[in-house]
Amino acid sequence: MKEIETRIIDINVDEMRKKLLNIGADKVKQENQINNIYDFSDKRLLSEKGYARIRIVEDQINNKMNYYMTTKKLLSQDKYKIMSENEIAIDDPVEGENILKSLGLSLLQSIKKYRESYKYKNSLIEIDINDKSFCPFPYIEIEAPSEEELLEVVSILGYTLEDTTSSTIFELIEKKKAFESL
């Protein structure tokens, strides 16, 4: 599956929730996540802007746990971020981890975050609030099936394309650290 996505960083979370409700977006997810990122010892997946992941999700809307095994690879980072994503629901995160380890991957990082997701037309707008030790700023990620719909969502939320970024979260964190050290 390919997804067209962009991010808007340093958002006001309460204002964003109001905007999403005002445009008639439906809240489809409210969850706590643990994202365990895996790669080979030479970090070849990350160096190609990809990774393998086991995601553990505490679904607060349906009061249940869900687990996913995913691979992602960046295809393009021009105007938008275009990712190749392969994901499957799994029954047991330990078995997923065992599969990745048997392929020679090891756990690099465990990232905790809170996520609220809203559906508008065919797009998904996700408010992400990460553990501050990983990412100190909240942001939204907009995933859309087409450039036209992505631009519509950006505009209807009160932003322009210049307010968005195709940078990965890891790149944004590094840029923020570099800026703050000046």
C-alpha positions as CSV (number, residue, x, y, z in Angstrom):
1,M,0.0,0.0,0.0
2,K,1.2,3.5,-0.7
3,E,0.2,6.5,1.3
4,I,0.6,10.2,0.6
5,E,1.2,12.0,3.9
6,T,2.4,15.3,5.4
7,R,2.9,16.7,8.8
8,I,2.1,20.0,10.5
9,I,4.2,20.3,13.7
10,D,3.9,22.3,16.9
11,I,0.1,22.3,16.8
12,N,-2.2,23.5,19.5
13,V,-3.9,20.2,20.4
14,D,-7.2,21.7,21.8
15,E,-7.6,24.0,18.8
16,M,-6.9,21.2,16.4
17,R,-9.6,19.0,18.0
18,K,-12.1,21.9,17.7
19,K,-11.2,22.4,14.0
20,L,-11.6,18.7,13.3
21,L,-15.1,18.6,15.0
22,N,-16.1,21.8,13.2
23,I,-15.4,20.3,9.7
24,G,-17.4,17.2,10.6
25,A,-14.5,14.8,11.0
26,D,-15.3,11.6,12.9
27,K,-13.1,10.5,15.7
28,V,-12.1,6.9,14.8
29,K,-9.2,6.2,17.2
30,Q,-8.0,7.1,20.6
31,E,-5.1,5.1,21.7
32,N,-1.9,4.7,23.6
33,Q,0.8,3.1,21.5
34,I,4.2,1.5,22.0
35,N,6.1,1.4,18.7
36,N,9.1,-0.9,18.8
37,I,11.4,-0.1,15.9
38,Y,13.7,-2.9,14.5
39,D,16.6,-2.9,12.1
40,F,19.7,-4.8,11.2
41,S,22.9,-4.1,13.2
42,D,24.2,-2.0,10.2
43,K,21.0,0.0,10.3
44,R,20.4,-0.6,6.6
45,L,16.6,-0.1,6.8
46,L,16.9,3.3,8.6
47,S,19.7,4.4,6.2
48,E,17.2,3.7,3.4
49,K,14.5,5.6,5.4
50,G,12.6,2.5,6.3
51,Y,12.1,0.3,9.3
52,A,10.3,-2.8,10.7
53,R,8.0,-2.2,13.6
54,I,5.9,-4.0,16.2
55,R,3.1,-1.7,17.4
56,I,1.2,-2.4,20.6
57,V,-2.0,-0.5,20.8
58,E,-4.3,0.2,23.8
59,D,-7.6,1.0,22.0
60,Q,-9.4,3.3,24.4
61,I,-12.5,3.5,22.4
62,N,-13.1,-0.2,22.2
63,N,-11.3,-1.1,25.4
64,K,-9.0,-3.7,23.8
65,M,-5.4,-4.4,22.9
66,N,-4.3,-4.7,19.3
67,Y,-0.9,-5.7,17.8
68,Y,0.6,-5.0,14.4
69,M,3.7,-6.0,12.5
70,T,4.7,-3.4,9.9
71,T,7.4,-2.6,7.4
72,K,7.8,0.9,5.9
73,K,10.0,2.4,3.3
74,L,10.2,5.9,2.0
75,L,9.5,6.1,-1.7
76,S,9.5,9.9,-2.1
77,Q,10.1,13.0,0.0
78,D,9.6,15.8,-2.5
79,K,6.4,17.8,-1.9
80,Y,4.9,15.0,0.2
81,K,6.1,12.0,2.0
82,I,5.1,8.8,0.0
83,M,5.6,5.6,1.9
84,S,5.4,1.9,1.0
85,E,3.7,0.2,3.9
86,N,3.0,-3.4,4.6
87,E,1.1,-4.2,7.8
88,I,-0.6,-7.1,9.4
89,A,-2.5,-7.6,12.6
90,I,-0.9,-10.2,14.8
91,D,-2.1,-12.0,17.9
92,D,1.0,-11.8,20.0
93,P,3.7,-9.1,19.9
94,V,6.3,-11.4,21.4
95,E,5.8,-13.8,18.4
96,G,6.1,-10.9,16.1
97,E,9.3,-9.8,17.8
98,N,10.6,-13.4,17.5
99,I,10.0,-13.4,13.8
100,L,11.9,-10.1,13.3
101,K,14.8,-11.4,15.5
102,S,14.9,-14.7,13.5
103,L,15.4,-12.6,10.4
104,G,18.4,-10.9,12.0
105,L,16.8,-7.7,13.2
106,S,17.1,-6.2,16.7
107,L,15.2,-3.7,18.7
108,L,16.6,-0.2,18.2
109,Q,14.1,2.0,20.0
110,S,10.8,1.8,21.8
111,I,8.6,4.9,21.4
112,K,5.5,5.6,23.4
113,K,2.8,8.0,22.1
114,Y,-0.8,9.0,22.5
115,R,-2.8,9.2,19.2
116,E,-6.2,10.5,18.2
117,S,-7.3,9.8,14.7
118,Y,-10.1,11.5,12.7
119,K,-11.6,10.6,9.4
120,Y,-12.6,13.3,6.9
121,K,-13.7,12.0,3.5
122,N,-11.1,9.4,2.6
123,S,-8.3,11.0,4.7
124,L,-7.0,10.3,8.1
125,I,-5.9,13.1,10.4
126,E,-3.9,12.0,13.3
127,I,-2.9,14.0,16.4
128,D,0.3,12.5,17.8
129,I,1.6,13.4,21.3
130,N,4.8,11.4,21.9
131,D,6.7,10.8,25.1
132,K,8.5,14.1,25.6
133,S,11.9,12.3,25.9
134,F,11.5,11.2,22.2
135,C,9.6,14.1,20.6
136,P,8.8,17.3,22.6
137,F,6.2,18.7,20.3
138,P,2.7,17.6,19.2
139,Y,1.9,17.3,15.5
140,I,-0.7,16.1,13.1
141,E,-0.1,13.7,10.3
142,I,-2.5,13.8,7.3
143,E,-2.7,10.7,5.2
144,A,-4.8,11.0,2.0
145,P,-5.5,8.9,-1.1
146,S,-4.7,11.8,-3.5
147,E,-2.9,15.1,-3.6
148,E,-6.1,16.9,-4.2
149,E,-7.7,15.6,-1.0
150,L,-4.6,16.2,1.0
151,L,-4.5,19.8,-0.1
152,E,-8.2,20.2,0.7
153,V,-7.7,18.9,4.3
154,V,-4.6,21.1,4.8
155,S,-6.6,24.1,3.7
156,I,-9.8,23.3,5.6
157,L,-7.7,23.1,8.8
158,G,-6.5,26.6,8.2
159,Y,-3.0,25.8,6.9
160,T,-1.1,26.1,3.6
161,L,1.3,23.7,1.9
162,E,4.1,25.9,3.3
163,D,3.0,25.0,6.8
164,T,3.6,21.3,6.1
165,T,6.6,19.1,6.0
166,S,7.5,15.8,4.3
167,S,10.4,15.2,6.8
168,T,10.3,12.1,8.8
169,I,9.7,12.5,12.6
170,F,13.4,11.5,13.1
171,E,14.5,14.3,10.8
172,L,12.2,16.8,12.5
173,I,13.6,15.9,15.9
174,E,17.2,16.3,14.7
175,K,16.4,19.7,13.1
176,K,14.8,20.9,16.3
177,K,17.8,19.7,18.4
178,A,20.2,21.5,16.0
179,F,18.1,24.7,16.0
180,E,17.9,24.7,19.8
181,S,21.7,24.2,20.2
182,L,22.4,27.4,18.2
